[in-house]
Each structure stands twice: as structure tokens, then as C-alpha cells.
Amino acid sequence: MSAAAEPKRYLVVGPSWVGDMVMAQALFKTLRQREANCVIDVIAPQWSLPILQRMPEVRRGIGLPVGHGDFSFSVRRGLGKSLRQESYDQSIVLPRSFKSALVPFFSSAKTRTGYRGEMRYGLLNDIRPLDKLVLDQTVKRFVALGLNPGELPEAIPQPALTIDHKNQQRLCSELSLDLSRPVIAMMPGASYGPATVSYTHLTLPTIYSV
């Protein structure tokens, strides 16, 4: 009998923003739907690591110790080289910047997938065109990178973060929440365009802190 095939190993370069990282779970779910035993590691800013801990699809979040917008070539090269022993089959780069493709390149991931962006030829070897009319939502663009070239996403998996019950109880106590009334979480502010406020109605089981 032949040995069972090793599960596919993914290294995903996650987005910088909290909301986008939540949407990225749709990609992780899609990868797991296609191969239940695949391994998914995600490179992320330090502030997004607690979110990744709530995603059961992700084996581990790997903190990128650089400030937002910093090029930090040597840091990215060093992190990439430290990951070579993981022997990743594929890296999926969600941001479109040049610097975001450096860690996958230095990690020697076999296939390095991303959209055509800031002159990343050589860093990526699976460069996809981005048709914003077809992929008209960020979450669709994320999921499409986990599919075969030319394949379009159909049903988009919904985010489903796990619950830290101890943290939930702590927050309810600290904030003196009246649980007989609906709970609303607000995260004001935006980095691009007019500042906005997003309102998400939460029932008690979905209260969490990031």
C-alpha cells in the first residue's frame, strides 16, 4: 500500500486591517472545504493575531514584527528564511504590495500566488489578473486566490469566530452589560475614504474582544 499523501501546507500573507482579516476567514474555510486536513499558517500584524486564534481553520498566526508601511527588508527576509523548514506547498499573498510578497519568496514556498501588483514578477510565480468588475468585493478576491486560475467563487463561507467564554464573562462584568437588551458593538473610524461607523448586532454568545 502506498503511503497517504501529506496534507497540503499553505502560508497565507494576511491583510493589515482587522475587518479584512475577519473576511479572510472565508478563504481559510474554502481551503479547508477543498482539503479538510490542509495546514494553514497566516502571517499577520501583531494586532490581528488574537483574531486568528479564534479561527479553527488556522494552525497558527505568525506575527510580522514591523510597523505598518515599513519596508523592513531584512526583517522580512529573516522571517522568510526561518520558515523554510515548513516546506510550504503554496503561499497566498492577499495584499498587493511588493513588500508583502517578500516573506513567501524567502520561505521558498513552491507556488506563490497573488494578484498582479507592484512589480512582483519573480517574487510570485502564480500571478493572477484582478478583474474588479467580476470580483467586485474584497472577500470574493480573497477566496478566488484559493481557487484554480480562472475559477470564480460561488458560495462565500461566512465568518465564524470561536468564543472565548472566560473573556466573554469578563467583558460582560467589566462593561456592566444588561443582557436582557440587545448588545451592539461599534468600531468607528476608517483609513481610506470618509470615516464610517459599522454597527453589528450581537447576541450574547458572540461577544468577543479583539
N, C-alpha and C positions, 0 to 999 in steps of 0.2 A: 504494500500500500504506500502511496506517495504521501509525503508529509503535507499537513494542511498549510495552505498559503498564509504567509504572515499578513496581519491586518495592515491596511494602507495607513501611512503616517503623514499627517498634514501639519504644516506650520503656517498659521494664518497671521498676517500683519493686520491688526485691528485698527479701527478708526480712532481718532483722538477724542471725540466728543462722547459724552455719556449716552445721549439719546441714540446716536449712531451705533454705539456698542450694543445697546439693547436690540436694535434692529438686526445686528449681525448674527444674533442667535438664530434667525431664520436660515442663514447659510449653514450654521453648525447642525441644525436639525435636518436640513436637506442632505448633508453629507452622511449623517447617521442613518437616514432613511434608505440611502443607497447602499451603505455598508455598515451594518449595525456595530461591528467590532472595530471600526477605524479609530485611530488615535488622533486627537485634535489638541494641539498646543497653540496658544494665542499670545502674540507679542502685543503689549498694551502699555499705555501710560500708567503710572502708579495709581492714579485716582480711579482707574477703571478696573483694577484687579478685584475689588470687592464684588463688582457686578459679575465678573467671570466665575467667581466662587459660587454664585447662585445658578450657574448653568451646568446641569448634569452632563451635557454633551462634551464639555471641555475637560481634558485631563488636568491641564494646569495653565495658569496665566503666567507669562514671563514679563516681568517689569522692564521697561526700557528706561534706563536712568539718565534721561536727557530732558531739558526743558522744552516746552512747546516752541516749535520753529527752529530749534538748534540743529545745526547740521551734524556736529559731533562725529566726524568720520571715524576717528579712532575707536570711539566707544561702540559704534555700530559694527565696525569690523571685528572688534574683540568679542562682542556678543555673538556674532555670526559664527566665528571660528569655534567658540565654546559649544556651539550646538551641532557641530559636525558629527559628533559621536551618535547623535539621534538618528542619522541616516533617513532624513525625511524624503518621502516619495514625491511630495508636491508641496509647494508653498503658494498660498493665495494671498496676494497683496491688495487689500481693499483701498487704501489711499492711492492717489495718482501722482504723488510727488516722486522725485528722483531718489531722495534720501530714504524713503520707505522701502525701496527695493534693495537696499544695501545688505541688510541682515540676511535675507534669504540667499542672496548671491554668495556671501561669505560662508553661509552654512552648508553650501554645496547641495542644496535641495535639488533633486533630479529635474523636476519640472517646476518652473517658476512662472506663475500665471498672474496677469494683471491687465488692466486697460492701458491703451496707448496714452502716455502722459508726457512727463518732462524728459524726453530723450533717454528712455530707459533701455534702449536696444543694447544687448549684451548682458545687462543685469537680469532681464526677463527673457525667457526663451519660449514663452507661450503668451504672446501679446494679442489681446483681443480689441477689436474696434468697439467703440461705445456709441450706439445709436440712441440718443436721448429721447427720440420720438417713440421708439419701441420700448426701451427701458426707461419709462417716464417717472419712476420712483426709485429713491435710493435703495430701498430694500430689494427691489427687483434686480438692481445692478449687483448687489452683493450676492444674491442667490445664483444669478447667471454665471458668475465666476466659478461656481462649484459644479456646473453642468458641462457637458461636452460642447466644443465650439459650435456655434450656430443654434444650439438648443435654447429654447426660451422657457423661463419659469412659468408654471401653471398655477397650482395652488401654493400660496405662500404660507409656510408654517407661522403660527402666532407665537410671540414671546411667552415664555412660561418660566419665570424665575422661581427657584425653590424658596421656601420660607424658613427663616431663622426664628424659631418660636421664642427663644430667650430674648433675642433682640426686639422682637415684636412686643413682648410683655414689658420690656424696659422702656420702650418708646411710649407705650400707652400710659405707663405710670409717670414718666417724666413730663409728658405733654398734657397730662390730666384729660385724656380724651374721653368724651362722653360717647360710649359705644352704642347707645341707643339711637344715635343720629348718624347719618352718612359721614364718612371721612373723605376729605378732599386733599390731595397733595398738589402743591404748586411749586413750579421751578421757573421763576421769572428770568428773563434775560436771553439774549441771542448774540452770537458773534458775527453773524452776517445778516445784513438787512435790518429792518426795524425790529426793535426788541419786542418779544412776544411773551405771553404767559400761557403755559399749557396746563389745562385742568384735566386731571384724571380722577374719576370717581373710583374709590377703592372700598371694598368691603373689608371687614376686619382681617380675614385670612391673608390678604395681600398687602398688608402694611409691611414695609421693609425700609431699611436705611442703606444708602449707598455712599 
